[in-house]
């Protein structure tokens, strides 16, 4: 029995040491981790970042349209966009800003157009991946919602 307990304890110690090792992020991911996702651990962020899809939007292209379904949360990684309501500029979004996060958080369709002011690179989290994340890693999902809520709060403070 003592041998069995020793083996189990050694395994547990190795597992704990493995989980606590420092995570190396590439330059882009490290930049967004430091600026946007700092409420997560690096390991949690690595799981979330592994789910992204990438896209390129040409200048004057739409990231999302008023009252049209969007099945992903977007984050600008390069470039600028403007939020328009009935073709009237409401806000400017830059690197690290989320697009359509309010739609995700409320379950409603987007309430404005978001148009690229310049060529934009973005990452997106499709809803199906986010819902899978919710089931598999509820803590990461909750922290992602916190990040989205903080982004939305900052926009409201800035533009209202």
DODRENDREN-13398 format. One record per residue: residue number from 1; x, y, z of N, C-alpha, C in turn. Coordinates in nm, 4 decimals. Layout:
// DODRENDREN-13398
@k->NUM neast->X nnorth->Y nup->Z caeast->X canorth->Y caup->Z ceast->X cnorth->Y cup->Z
...
This chain:
// DODRENDREN-13398
@k->1 neast->0.0810 nnorth->-0.1201 nup->0.0000 caeast->0.0000 canorth->0.0000 caup->0.0000 ceast->0.0853 cnorth->0.1264 cup->0.0000
@k->2 neast->0.1910 nnorth->0.1210 nup->0.0771 caeast->0.2786 canorth->0.2385 caup->0.0840 ceast->0.3368 cnorth->0.2686 cup->-0.0544
@k->3 neast->0.3727 nnorth->0.1657 nup->-0.1279 caeast->0.4267 canorth->0.1860 caup->-0.2630 ceast->0.3222 cnorth->0.2504 cup->-0.3539
@k->4 neast->0.1996 nnorth->0.2049 nup->-0.3441 caeast->0.0919 canorth->0.2612 caup->-0.4259 ceast->0.0699 cnorth->0.4089 cup->-0.3923
@k->5 neast->0.0650 nnorth->0.4422 nup->-0.2642 caeast->0.0475 canorth->0.5819 caup->-0.2241 ceast->0.1656 cnorth->0.6679 cup->-0.2693
@k->6 neast->0.2844 nnorth->0.6148 nup->-0.2633 caeast->0.4036 canorth->0.6881 caup->-0.3072 ceast->0.3963 cnorth->0.7179 cup->-0.4564
@k->7 neast->0.3580 nnorth->0.6187 nup->-0.5345 caeast->0.3459 canorth->0.6384 caup->-0.6801 ceast->0.2385 cnorth->0.7436 cup->-0.7109
@k->8 neast->0.1254 nnorth->0.7346 nup->-0.6437 caeast->0.0173 canorth->0.8318 caup->-0.6653 ceast->0.0644 cnorth->0.9724 cup->-0.6283
@k->9 neast->0.1320 nnorth->0.9862 nup->-0.5144 caeast->0.1802 canorth->1.1177 caup->-0.4712 ceast->0.2858 cnorth->1.1736 cup->-0.5667
@k->10 neast->0.3739 nnorth->1.0891 nup->-0.6157 caeast->0.4750 canorth->1.1341 caup->-0.7127 ceast->0.4053 cnorth->1.1820 cup->-0.8396
@k->11 neast->0.3063 nnorth->1.1081 nup->-0.8857 caeast->0.2306 canorth->1.1480 caup->-1.0038 ceast->0.1634 cnorth->1.2839 cup->-0.9809
@k->12 neast->0.1035 nnorth->1.3036 nup->-0.8646 caeast->0.0356 canorth->1.4298 caup->-0.8333 ceast->0.1346 cnorth->1.5467 cup->-0.8299
@k->13 neast->0.2507 nnorth->1.5257 nup->-0.7729 caeast->0.3527 canorth->1.6311 caup->-0.7682 ceast->0.3972 cnorth->1.6679 cup->-0.9093
@k->14 neast->0.4201 nnorth->1.5690 nup->-0.9935 caeast->0.4597 canorth->1.5947 caup->-1.1331 ceast->0.3501 cnorth->1.6706 cup->-1.2056
@k->15 neast->0.2256 nnorth->1.6327 nup->-1.1856 caeast->0.1130 canorth->1.7010 caup->-1.2494 ceast->0.1051 cnorth->1.8465 cup->-1.2051
@k->16 neast->0.1222 nnorth->1.8731 nup->-1.0764 caeast->0.1166 canorth->2.0101 caup->-1.0244 ceast->0.2315 cnorth->2.0929 cup->-1.0807
@k->17 neast->0.3507 nnorth->2.0371 nup->-1.0851 caeast->0.4655 canorth->2.1094 caup->-1.1420 ceast->0.4439 cnorth->2.1387 cup->-1.2897
@k->18 neast->0.3879 nnorth->2.0439 nup->-1.3622 caeast->0.3598 canorth->2.0628 caup->-1.5048 ceast->0.2587 cnorth->2.1756 cup->-1.5259
@k->19 neast->0.1550 nnorth->2.1800 nup->-1.4427 caeast->0.0523 canorth->2.2831 caup->-1.4557 ceast->0.1038 cnorth->2.4222 cup->-1.4212
@k->20 neast->0.2040 nnorth->2.4299 nup->-1.3362 caeast->0.2548 canorth->2.5601 caup->-1.2915 ceast->0.3699 cnorth->2.6134 cup->-1.3769
@k->21 neast->0.4142 nnorth->2.5372 nup->-1.4731 caeast->0.5249 canorth->2.5847 caup->-1.5561 ceast->0.4806 cnorth->2.7063 cup->-1.6365
@k->22 neast->0.5772 nnorth->2.7901 nup->-1.6698 caeast->0.5458 canorth->2.9126 caup->-1.7435 ceast->0.5080 cnorth->2.8797 cup->-1.8872
@k->23 neast->0.4078 nnorth->2.9477 nup->-1.9372 caeast->0.3581 canorth->2.9284 caup->-2.0729 ceast->0.4259 cnorth->3.0315 cup->-2.1626
@k->24 neast->0.4770 nnorth->2.9885 nup->-2.2749 caeast->0.5360 canorth->3.0789 caup->-2.3730 ceast->0.4310 cnorth->3.1119 cup->-2.4777
@k->25 neast->0.4026 nnorth->3.2402 nup->-2.4940 caeast->0.3075 canorth->3.2863 caup->-2.5944 ceast->0.3843 cnorth->3.3538 cup->-2.7072
@k->26 neast->0.3322 nnorth->3.3426 nup->-2.8301 caeast->0.3973 canorth->3.4146 caup->-2.9392 ceast->0.3770 cnorth->3.5647 cup->-2.9160
@k->27 neast->0.4483 nnorth->3.6475 nup->-2.9930 caeast->0.4496 canorth->3.7922 caup->-2.9704 ceast->0.3083 cnorth->3.8531 cup->-2.9764
@k->28 neast->0.2314 nnorth->3.8170 nup->-3.0793 caeast->0.0967 canorth->3.8720 caup->-3.0940 ceast->0.0082 cnorth->3.8325 cup->-2.9764
@k->29 neast->0.0085 nnorth->3.7045 nup->-2.9427 caeast->-0.0750 canorth->3.6562 caup->-2.8320 ceast->-0.0319 cnorth->3.7211 cup->-2.7002
@k->30 neast->0.0974 nnorth->3.7331 nup->-2.6772 caeast->0.1471 canorth->3.7949 caup->-2.5535 ceast->0.1023 cnorth->3.9406 cup->-2.5440
@k->31 neast->0.1038 nnorth->4.0106 nup->-2.6564 caeast->0.0603 canorth->4.1498 caup->-2.6593 ceast->-0.0874 cnorth->4.1618 cup->-2.6185
@k->32 neast->-0.1728 nnorth->4.0775 nup->-2.6757 caeast->-0.3153 canorth->4.0840 caup->-2.6416 ceast->-0.3420 cnorth->4.0314 cup->-2.5007
@k->33 neast->-0.2627 nnorth->3.9355 nup->-2.4570 caeast->-0.2772 canorth->3.8872 caup->-2.3194 ceast->-0.2500 cnorth->4.0025 cup->-2.2219
@k->34 neast->-0.1416 nnorth->4.0751 nup->-2.2451 caeast->-0.1036 canorth->4.1840 caup->-2.1546 ceast->-0.2030 cnorth->4.2999 cup->-2.1570
@k->35 neast->-0.2601 nnorth->4.3307 nup->-2.2733 caeast->-0.3460 canorth->4.4483 caup->-2.2866 ceast->-0.4938 cnorth->4.4207 cup->-2.2637
@k->36 neast->-0.5399 nnorth->4.3000 nup->-2.2975 caeast->-0.6845 canorth->4.2739 caup->-2.2957 ceast->-0.7236 cnorth->4.1606 cup->-2.2014
@k->37 neast->-0.6463 nnorth->4.0538 nup->-2.1995 caeast->-0.6878 canorth->3.9315 caup->-2.1305 ceast->-0.6120 cnorth->3.9075 cup->-1.9999
@k->38 neast->-0.5645 nnorth->4.0125 nup->-1.9370 caeast->-0.4823 canorth->3.9997 caup->-1.8172 ceast->-0.5569 cnorth->3.9415 cup->-1.6973
@k->39 neast->-0.6900 nnorth->3.9336 nup->-1.7034 caeast->-0.7665 canorth->3.8727 caup->-1.5940 ceast->-0.7588 cnorth->3.7206 cup->-1.5950
@k->40 neast->-0.7050 nnorth->3.6648 nup->-1.7023 caeast->-0.6914 canorth->3.5197 caup->-1.7143 ceast->-0.5478 cnorth->3.4788 cup->-1.6827
@k->41 neast->-0.5312 nnorth->3.3519 nup->-1.6499 caeast->-0.3952 canorth->3.2994 caup->-1.6442 ceast->-0.3486 cnorth->3.2767 cup->-1.7879
@k->42 neast->-0.2191 nnorth->3.2643 nup->-1.8060 caeast->-0.1670 canorth->3.2414 caup->-1.9415 ceast->-0.2198 cnorth->3.1095 cup->-1.9980
@k->43 neast->-0.2330 nnorth->3.0095 nup->-1.9134 caeast->-0.2840 canorth->2.8807 caup->-1.9603 ceast->-0.4296 cnorth->2.8935 cup->-2.0062
@k->44 neast->-0.5105 nnorth->2.9653 nup->-1.9299 caeast->-0.6495 canorth->2.9877 caup->-1.9694 ceast->-0.6560 cnorth->3.0640 cup->-2.1009
@k->45 neast->-0.5733 nnorth->3.1683 nup->-2.1109 caeast->-0.5712 canorth->3.2470 caup->-2.2343 ceast->-0.5274 cnorth->3.1619 cup->-2.3529
@k->46 neast->-0.4304 nnorth->3.0747 nup->-2.3320 caeast->-0.3832 canorth->2.9881 caup->-2.4398 ceast->-0.4967 cnorth->2.8999 cup->-2.4929
@k->47 neast->-0.5799 nnorth->2.8486 nup->-2.4034 caeast->-0.6952 canorth->2.7685 caup->-2.4448 ceast->-0.7909 cnorth->2.8546 cup->-2.5270
@k->48 neast->-0.8223 nnorth->2.9751 nup->-2.4783 caeast->-0.9129 canorth->3.0646 caup->-2.5485 ceast->-0.8563 cnorth->3.1063 cup->-2.6846
@k->49 neast->-0.7283 nnorth->3.1405 nup->-2.6892 caeast->-0.6641 canorth->3.1878 caup->-2.8128 ceast->-0.6568 cnorth->3.0764 cup->-2.9174
@k->50 neast->-0.6540 nnorth->2.9530 nup->-2.8735 caeast->-0.6473 canorth->2.8407 caup->-2.9682 ceast->-0.7781 cnorth->2.8246 cup->-3.0463
@k->51 neast->-0.8838 nnorth->2.8898 nup->-3.0027 caeast->-1.0152 canorth->2.8769 caup->-3.0664 ceast->-1.0407 cnorth->2.9810 cup->-3.1752
@k->52 neast->-0.9502 nnorth->3.0777 nup->-3.1927 caeast->-0.9791 canorth->3.1884 caup->-3.2842 ceast->-0.9715 cnorth->3.1472 cup->-3.4308
@k->53 neast->-1.0554 nnorth->3.2140 nup->-3.5096 caeast->-1.0458 canorth->3.2124 caup->-3.6555 ceast->-0.9938 cnorth->3.3504 cup->-3.6936
@k->54 neast->-0.9278 nnorth->3.3598 nup->-3.8071 caeast->-0.8720 canorth->3.4878 caup->-3.8511 ceast->-0.9394 cnorth->3.5328 cup->-3.9792
@k->55 neast->-0.9489 nnorth->3.6646 nup->-3.9946 caeast->-1.0100 canorth->3.7202 caup->-4.1155 ceast->-0.9451 cnorth->3.8540 cup->-4.1482
@k->56 neast->-0.9591 nnorth->3.8926 nup->-4.2730 caeast->-0.9118 canorth->4.0209 caup->-4.3226 ceast->-1.0312 cnorth->4.0919 cup->-4.3842
@k->57 neast->-1.0534 nnorth->4.2165 nup->-4.3441 caeast->-1.1640 canorth->4.2970 caup->-4.3962 ceast->-1.1030 cnorth->4.4168 cup->-4.4694
@k->58 neast->-1.1435 nnorth->4.4359 nup->-4.5925 caeast->-1.0930 canorth->4.5492 caup->-4.6704 ceast->-1.1547 cnorth->4.6801 cup->-4.6215
@k->59 neast->-1.0867 nnorth->4.7905 nup->-4.6509 caeast->-1.1369 canorth->4.9221 caup->-4.6133 ceast->-1.2793 cnorth->4.9398 cup->-4.6652
@k->60 neast->-1.3632 nnorth->4.9969 nup->-4.5823 caeast->-1.5066 canorth->5.0202 caup->-4.6075 ceast->-1.5900 cnorth->4.8918 cup->-4.6079
@k->61 neast->-1.5293 nnorth->4.7783 nup->-4.5773 caeast->-1.6056 canorth->4.6552 caup->-4.5609 ceast->-1.6733 cnorth->4.6535 cup->-4.4245
@k->62 neast->-1.7753 nnorth->4.5740 nup->-4.4111 caeast->-1.8500 canorth->4.5673 caup->-4.2858 ceast->-1.8042 cnorth->4.4497 cup->-4.2005
@k->63 neast->-1.7826 nnorth->4.4785 nup->-4.0734 caeast->-1.7532 canorth->4.3729 caup->-3.9771 ceast->-1.8842 cnorth->4.3131 cup->-3.9276
@k->64 neast->-1.9846 nnorth->4.3974 nup->-3.9092 caeast->-2.1188 canorth->4.3507 caup->-3.8767 ceast->-2.2177 cnorth->4.4574 cup->-3.9207
@k->65 neast->-2.3423 nnorth->4.4158 nup->-3.9387 caeast->-2.4476 canorth->4.5049 caup->-3.9865 ceast->-2.5590 cnorth->4.5128 cup->-3.8832
@k->66 neast->-2.6215 nnorth->4.6295 nup->-3.8795 caeast->-2.7338 canorth->4.6549 caup->-3.7894 ceast->-2.8460 cnorth->4.5534 cup->-3.8134
@k->67 neast->-2.8893 nnorth->4.4894 nup->-3.7070 caeast->-3.0021 canorth->4.3948 caup->-3.7091 ceast->-2.9805 cnorth->4.2706 cup->-3.7952
@k->68 neast->-2.8544 nnorth->4.2380 nup->-3.8256 caeast->-2.8257 canorth->4.1138 caup->-3.8986 ceast->-2.7482 cnorth->4.0203 cup->-3.8066
@k->69 neast->-2.7901 nnorth->3.8949 nup->-3.8056 caeast->-2.7264 canorth->3.7972 caup->-3.7183 ceast->-2.5769 cnorth->3.7881 cup->-3.7446
@k->70 neast->-2.5039 nnorth->3.7720 nup->-3.6368 caeast->-2.3609 canorth->3.7492 caup->-3.6423 ceast->-2.3338 cnorth->3.6334 cup->-3.5479
@k->71 neast->-2.2626 nnorth->3.5346 nup->-3.5925 caeast->-2.2422 canorth->3.4147 caup->-3.5111 ceast->-2.1021 cnorth->3.4044 cup->-3.4541
@k->72 neast->-2.0417 nnorth->3.5201 nup->-3.4270 caeast->-1.9072 canorth->3.5208 caup->-3.3708 ceast->-1.8825 cnorth->3.6519 cup->-3.2980
@k->73 neast->-1.7908 nnorth->3.6481 nup->-3.2029 caeast->-1.7403 canorth->3.7688 caup->-3.1394 ceast->-1.6109 cnorth->3.8028 cup->-3.2121
@k->74 neast->-1.5933 nnorth->3.9275 nup->-3.2480 caeast->-1.4768 canorth->3.9712 caup->-3.3239 ceast->-1.3879 cnorth->4.0589 cup->-3.2369
@k->75 neast->-1.2567 nnorth->4.0545 nup->-3.2635 caeast->-1.1639 canorth->4.1461 caup->-3.1991 ceast->-1.0659 cnorth->4.1954 cup->-3.3044
@k->76 neast->-1.0501 nnorth->4.3252 nup->-3.3110 caeast->-0.9601 canorth->4.3866 caup->-3.4089 ceast->-0.8155 cnorth->4.3663 cup->-3.3635
@k->77 neast->-0.7335 nnorth->4.3119 nup->-3.4532 caeast->-0.5915 canorth->4.2924 caup->-3.4221 ceast->-0.5015 cnorth->4.3883 cup->-3.4988
@k->78 neast->-0.5583 nnorth->4.4508 nup->-3.6031 caeast->-0.4833 canorth->4.5509 caup->-3.6791 ceast->-0.5837 cnorth->4.6372 cup->-3.7544
@k->79 neast->-0.5671 nnorth->4.7693 nup->-3.7463 caeast->-0.6537 canorth->4.8597 caup->-3.8198 ceast->-0.7537 cnorth->4.9315 cup->-3.7310
@k->80 neast->-0.8428 nnorth->5.0053 nup->-3.7961 caeast->-0.9436 canorth->5.0865 caup->-3.7275 ceast->-1.0806 cnorth->5.0599 cup->-3.7880
@k->81 neast->-1.1836 nnorth->5.0731 nup->-3.7072 caeast->-1.3217 canorth->5.0592 caup->-3.7548 ceast->-1.4060 cnorth->5.1676 cup->-3.6895
@k->82 neast->-1.5178 nnorth->5.1969 nup->-3.7508 caeast->-1.6087 canorth->5.2936 caup->-3.6903 ceast->-1.7471 cnorth->5.2302 cup->-3.6759
@k->83 neast->-1.8086 nnorth->5.2640 nup->-3.5665 caeast->-1.9441 canorth->5.2181 caup->-3.5382 ceast->-2.0380 cnorth->5.3258 cup->-3.5915
@k->84 neast->-2.1363 nnorth->5.2830 nup->-3.6704 caeast->-2.2316 canorth->5.3769 caup->-3.7293 ceast->-2.3739 cnorth->5.3314 cup->-3.6986
@k->85 neast->-2.4572 nnorth->5.4289 nup->-3.6673 caeast->-2.6001 canorth->5.4032 caup->-3.6495 ceast->-2.6722 cnorth->5.4905 cup->-3.7517
@k->86 neast->-2.7377 nnorth->5.4262 nup->-3.8476 caeast->-2.8048 canorth->5.4969 caup->-3.9575 ceast->-2.7073 cnorth->5.5898 cup->-4.0294
@k->87 neast->-2.5879 nnorth->5.5374 nup->-4.0561 caeast->-2.4802 canorth->5.6054 caup->-4.1285 ceast->-2.4196 cnorth->5.7245 cup->-4.0547
@k->88 neast->-2.4523 nnorth->5.7411 nup->-3.9269 caeast->-2.3931 canorth->5.8475 caup->-3.8445 ceast->-2.2865 cnorth->5.7837 cup->-3.7557
@k->89 neast->-2.1595 nnorth->5.8307 nup->-3.7647 caeast->-2.0531 canorth->5.7746 caup->-3.6806 ceast->-2.0836 cnorth->5.7921 cup->-3.5319
@k->90 neast->-2.0661 nnorth->5.6838 nup->-3.4578 caeast->-2.0951 canorth->5.6847 caup->-3.3149 ceast->-1.9684 cnorth->5.6637 cup->-3.2328
@k->91 neast->-1.8787 nnorth->5.5782 nup->-3.2828 caeast->-1.7575 canorth->5.5454 caup->-3.2074 ceast->-1.6494 cnorth->5.4968 cup->-3.3025
@k->92 neast->-1.5261 nnorth->5.5046 nup->-3.2554 caeast->-1.4104 canorth->5.4511 caup->-3.3281 ceast->-1.3543 cnorth->5.3346 cup->-3.2487
@k->93 neast->-1.3211 nnorth->5.2280 nup->-3.3176 caeast->-1.2650 canorth->5.1088 caup->-3.2536 ceast->-1.1268 cnorth->5.0824 cup->-3.3109
@k->94 neast->-1.0357 nnorth->5.0449 nup->-3.2250 caeast->-0.8997 canorth->5.0159 caup->-3.2682 ceast->-0.8544 cnorth->4.8780 cup->-3.2238
@k->95 neast->-0.7265 nnorth->4.8583 nup->-3.2270 caeast->-0.6657 canorth->4.7302 caup->-3.1925 ceast->-0.7032 cnorth->4.6910 cup->-3.0497
@k->96 neast->-0.7468 nnorth->4.5678 nup->-3.0344 caeast->-0.7844 canorth->4.5162 caup->-2.9033 ceast->-0.9303 cnorth->4.5375 cup->-2.8677
@k->97 neast->-1.0043 nnorth->4.6063 nup->-2.9525 caeast->-1.1471 canorth->4.6291 caup->-2.9263 ceast->-1.2303 cnorth->4.5136 cup->-2.9810
@k->98 neast->-1.3330 nnorth->4.4794 nup->-2.9072 caeast->-1.4252 canorth->4.3757 caup->-2.9507 ceast->-1.5369 cnorth->4.4362 cup->-3.0334
@k->99 neast->-1.5896 nnorth->4.3564 nup->-3.1232 caeast->-1.7030 canorth->4.3951 caup->-3.2064 ceast->-1.8120 cnorth->4.2919 cup->-3.1838
@k->100 neast->-1.9328 nnorth->4.3387 nup->-3.1618 caeast->-2.0519 canorth->4.2541 caup->-3.1437 ceast->-2.0524 cnorth->4.1787 cup->-3.0113
@k->101 neast->-1.9771 nnorth->4.2282 nup->-2.9141 caeast->-1.9786 canorth->4.1636 caup->-2.7824 ceast->-2.1114 cnorth->4.1858 cup->-2.7121
@k->102 neast->-2.1739 nnorth->4.3022 nup->-2.7343 caeast->-2.3037 canorth->4.3287 caup->-2.6725 ceast->-2.4078 cnorth->4.2302 cup->-2.7261
@k->103 neast->-2.3993 nnorth->4.2000 nup->-2.8527 caeast->-2.4907 canorth->4.1046 caup->-2.9145 ceast->-2.4767 cnorth->3.9672 cup->-2.8484
@k->104 neast->-2.3541 nnorth->3.9254 nup->-2.8252 caeast->-2.3309 canorth->3.7963 caup->-2.7599 ceast->-2.3830 cnorth->3.7976 cup->-2.6164
@k->105 neast->-2.3507 nnorth->3.9039 nup->-2.5433 caeast->-2.3881 canorth->3.9096 caup->-2.4023 ceast->-2.5391 cnorth->3.9180 cup->-2.3814
@k->106 neast->-2.6107 nnorth->3.9837 nup->-2.4745 caeast->-2.7551 canorth->4.0007 caup->-2.4588 ceast->-2.8376 cnorth->3.8975 cup->-2.5343
@k->107 neast->-2.7755 nnorth->3.8329 nup->-2.6348 caeast->-2.8485 canorth->3.7379 caup->-2.7177 ceast->-2.9318 cnorth->3.8053 cup->-2.8268
@k->108 neast->-2.9119 nnorth->3.9353 nup->-2.8455 caeast->-2.9854 canorth->4.0107 caup->-2.9473 ceast->-2.8976 cnorth->4.0335 cup->-3.0708
@k->109 neast->-2.9591 nnorth->4.0768 nup->-3.1795 caeast->-2.8845 canorth->4.1081 caup->-3.3011 ceast->-2.8026 cnorth->4.2355 cup->-3.2787
@k->110 neast->-2.6944 nnorth->4.2546 nup->-3.3540 caeast->-2.6177 canorth->4.3796 caup->-3.3423 ceast->-2.7077 cnorth->4.5007 cup->-3.3644
@k->111 neast->-2.6773 nnorth->4.6094 nup->-3.2938 caeast->-2.7629 canorth->4.7278 caup->-3.2994 ceast->-2.6998 cnorth->4.8425 cup->-3.3779
@k->112 neast->-2.5911 nnorth->4.8149 nup->-3.4498 caeast->-2.5252 canorth->4.9175 caup->-3.5308 ceast->-2.4409 cnorth->4.8498 cup->-3.6381
@k->113 neast->-2.4005 nnorth->4.9304 nup->-3.7358 caeast->-2.3052 canorth->4.8830 caup->-3.8361 ceast->-2.1650 cnorth->4.9099 cup->-3.7834
@k->114 neast->-2.0735 nnorth->4.8200 nup->-3.8138 caeast->-1.9325 canorth->4.8441 caup->-3.7848 ceast->-1.8592 cnorth->4.8292 cup->-3.9166
@k->115 neast->-1.7958 nnorth->4.9383 nup->-3.9583 caeast->-1.7352 canorth->4.9487 caup->-4.0904 ceast->-1.5855 cnorth->4.9738 cup->-4.0767
@k->116 neast->-1.5076 nnorth->4.9079 nup->-4.1601 caeast->-1.3621 canorth->4.9218 caup->-4.1557 ceast->-1.3201 cnorth->5.0590 cup->-4.2066
@k->117 neast->-1.2486 nnorth->5.1355 nup->-4.1233 caeast->-1.1943 canorth->5.2650 caup->-4.1650 ceast->-1.0668 cnorth->5.2457 cup->-4.2458
@k->118 neast->-1.0012 nnorth->5.1346 nup->-4.2229 caeast->-0.8800 canorth->5.0956 caup->-4.2941 ceast->-0.8870 cnorth->4.9449 cup->-4.3118
@k->119 neast->-0.7898 nnorth->4.8881 nup->-4.3782 caeast->-0.7874 canorth->4.7416 caup->-4.3864 ceast->-0.7724 cnorth->4.6876 cup->-4.2447
@k->120 neast->-0.8484 nnorth->4.5855 nup->-4.2137 caeast->-0.8519 canorth->4.5321 caup->-4.0774 ceast->-0.8168 cnorth->4.3843 cup->-4.0758
@k->121 neast->-0.7355 nnorth->4.3486 nup->-3.9798 caeast->-0.7146 canorth->4.2082 caup->-3.9466 ceast->-0.7888 cnorth->4.1849 cup->-3.8161
@k->122 neast->-0.8556 nnorth->4.0716 nup->-3.8077 caeast->-0.9280 canorth->4.0430 caup->-3.6850 ceast->-0.9244 cnorth->3.8952 cup->-3.6528
@k->123 neast->-0.9515 nnorth->3.8676 nup->-3.5274 caeast->-0.9729 canorth->3.7295 caup->-3.4838 ceast->-1.1183 cnorth->3.7200 cup->-3.4412
@k->124 neast->-1.1726 nnorth->3.6004 nup->-3.4521 caeast->-1.3116 canorth->3.5804 caup->-3.4113 ceast->-1.3248 cnorth->3.4506 cup->-3.3343
@k->125 neast->-1.4208 nnorth->3.4520 nup->-3.2462 caeast->-1.4579 canorth->3.3330 caup->-3.1708 ceast->-1.5998 cnorth->3.2970 cup->-3.2126
@k->126 neast->-1.6161 nnorth->3.1964 nup->-3.2978 caeast->-1.7516 canorth->3.1553 caup->-3.3364 ceast->-1.8305 cnorth->3.1094 cup->-3.2135
@k->127 neast->-1.9591 nnorth->3.1412 nup->-3.2137 caeast->-2.0432 canorth->3.1060 caup->-3.0996 ceast->-2.0364 cnorth->2.9578 cup->-3.0656
@k->128 neast->-2.0333 nnorth->2.8707 nup->-3.1680 caeast->-2.0313 canorth->2.7272 caup->-3.1372 ceast->-1.9062 cnorth->2.6896 cup->-3.0577
@k->129 neast->-1.7932 nnorth->2.7542 nup->-3.0854 caeast->-1.6708 canorth->2.7275 caup->-3.0083 ceast->-1.6822 cnorth->2.7838 cup->-2.8675
@k->130 neast->-1.7463 nnorth->2.8992 nup->-2.8548 caeast->-1.7630 canorth->2.9594 caup->-2.7224 ceast->-1.8545 cnorth->2.8736 cup->-2.6352
@k->131 neast->-1.9625 nnorth->2.8211 nup->-2.6939 caeast->-2.0536 canorth->2.7373 caup->-2.6160 ceast->-1.9878 cnorth->2.6047 cup->-2.5772
@k->132 neast->-1.9012 nnorth->2.5540 nup->-2.6640 caeast->-1.8254 canorth->2.4336 caup->-2.6287 ceast->-1.7278 cnorth->2.4650 cup->-2.5146
@k->133 neast->-1.6663 nnorth->2.5831 nup->-2.5218 caeast->-1.5777 canorth->2.6278 caup->-2.4143 ceast->-1.6539 cnorth->2.6361 cup->-2.2827
@k->134 neast->-1.7766 nnorth->2.6857 nup->-2.2874 caeast->-1.8586 canorth->2.6975 caup->-2.1668 ceast->-1.8786 cnorth->2.5619 cup->-2.0994
@k->135 neast->-1.8988 nnorth->2.4586 nup->-2.1813 caeast->-1.9214 canorth->2.3249 caup->-2.1250 ceast->-1.7922 cnorth->2.2615 cup->-2.0727
@k->136 neast->-1.6837 nnorth->2.2792 nup->-2.1475 caeast->-1.5580 canorth->2.2136 caup->-2.1117 ceast->-1.4765 cnorth->2.2897 cup->-2.0072
@k->137 neast->-1.4781 nnorth->2.4224 nup->-2.0175 caeast->-1.3969 canorth->2.5074 caup->-1.9290 ceast->-1.4809 cnorth->2.6251 cup->-1.8786
@k->138 neast->-1.5736 nnorth->2.6011 nup->-1.7890 caeast->-1.6626 canorth->2.7095 caup->-1.7452 ceast->-1.5890 cnorth->2.8282 cup->-1.6826
@k->139 neast->-1.4768 nnorth->2.8055 nup->-1.6181 caeast->-1.4023 canorth->2.9161 caup->-1.5572 ceast->-1.3459 cnorth->3.0073 cup->-1.6654
@k->140 neast->-1.2919 nnorth->2.9495 nup->-1.7720 caeast->-1.2386 canorth->3.0296 caup->-1.8824 ceast->-1.3525 cnorth->3.1057 cup->-1.9495
@k->141 neast->-1.4645 nnorth->3.0417 nup->-1.9685 caeast->-1.5820 canorth->3.1064 caup->-2.0279 ceast->-1.6249 cnorth->3.2267 cup->-1.9437
@k->142 neast->-1.6306 nnorth->3.2093 nup->-1.8127 caeast->-1.6705 canorth->3.3191 caup->-1.7246 ceast->-1.5703 cnorth->3.4340 cup->-1.7295
@k->143 neast->-1.4433 nnorth->3.4018 nup->-1.7357 caeast->-1.3421 canorth->3.5072 caup->-1.7446 ceast->-1.3492 cnorth->3.5784 cup->-1.8797
@k->144 neast->-1.3821 nnorth->3.5052 nup->-1.9851 caeast->-1.3986 canorth->3.5671 caup->-2.1165 ceast->-1.5172 cnorth->3.6641 cup->-2.1123
@k->145 neast->-1.6257 nnorth->3.6250 nup->-2.0483 caeast->-1.7395 canorth->3.7157 caup->-2.0330 ceast->-1.7004 cnorth->3.8400 cup->-1.9534
@k->146 neast->-1.6156 nnorth->3.8240 nup->-1.8539 caeast->-1.5671 canorth->3.9383 caup->-1.7764 ceast->-1.4889 cnorth->4.0336 cup->-1.8664
@k->147 neast->-1.4009 nnorth->3.9797 nup->-1.9506 caeast->-1.3231 canorth->4.0620 caup->-2.0432 ceast->-1.4163 cnorth->4.1372 cup->-2.1382
@k->148 neast->-1.5164 nnorth->4.0678 nup->-2.1912 caeast->-1.6121 canorth->4.1323 caup->-2.2811 ceast->-1.6896 cnorth->4.2425 cup->-2.2094
@k->149 neast->-1.7302 nnorth->4.2164 nup->-2.0868 caeast->-1.8058 canorth->4.3156 caup->-2.0095 ceast->-1.7205 cnorth->4.4387 cup->-1.9803
@k->150 neast->-1.5940 nnorth->4.4186 nup->-1.9497 caeast->-1.5046 canorth->4.5324 caup->-1.9248 ceast->-1.4862 cnorth->4.6152 cup->-2.0513
@k->151 neast->-1.4727 nnorth->4.5487 nup->-2.1662 caeast->-1.4588 canorth->4.6195 caup->-2.2926 ceast->-1.5832 cnorth->4.7034 cup->-2.3197
@k->152 neast->-1.6982 nnorth->4.6447 nup->-2.3001 caeast->-1.8241 canorth->4.7158 caup->-2.3208 ceast->-1.8377 cnorth->4.8341 cup->-2.2244
@k->153 neast->-1.8026 nnorth->4.8144 nup->-2.1002 caeast->-1.8081 canorth->4.9218 caup->-2.0007 ceast->-1.7161 cnorth->5.0366 cup->-2.0391
@k->154 neast->-1.5950 nnorth->5.0040 nup->-2.0843 caeast->-1.5007 canorth->5.1087 caup->-2.1261 ceast->-1.5553 cnorth->5.1886 cup->-2.2445
@k->155 neast->-1.6194 nnorth->5.1210 nup->-2.3377 caeast->-1.6787 canorth->5.1925 caup->-2.4520 ceast->-1.7911 cnorth->5.2835 cup->-2.4064
@k->156 neast->-1.8748 nnorth->5.2363 nup->-2.3158 caeast->-1.9848 canorth->5.3194 caup->-2.2655 ceast->-1.9311 cnorth->5.4425 cup->-2.1925
@k->157 neast->-1.8266 nnorth->5.4258 nup->-2.1111 caeast->-1.7669 canorth->5.5389 caup->-2.0404 ceast->-1.7109 cnorth->5.6404 cup->-2.1394
@k->158 neast->-1.6499 nnorth->5.5908 nup->-2.2449 caeast->-1.5835 canorth->5.6783 caup->-2.3417 ceast->-1.6832 cnorth->5.7549 cup->-2.4297
@k->159 neast->-1.7917 nnorth->5.6900 nup->-2.4686 caeast->-1.8807 canorth->5.7494 caup->-2.5672 ceast->-2.0141 cnorth->5.7998 cup->-2.5132
@k->160 neast->-2.0408 nnorth->5.7788 nup->-2.3865 caeast->-2.1667 canorth->5.8314 caup->-2.3305 ceast->-2.1396 cnorth->5.9411 cup->-2.2299
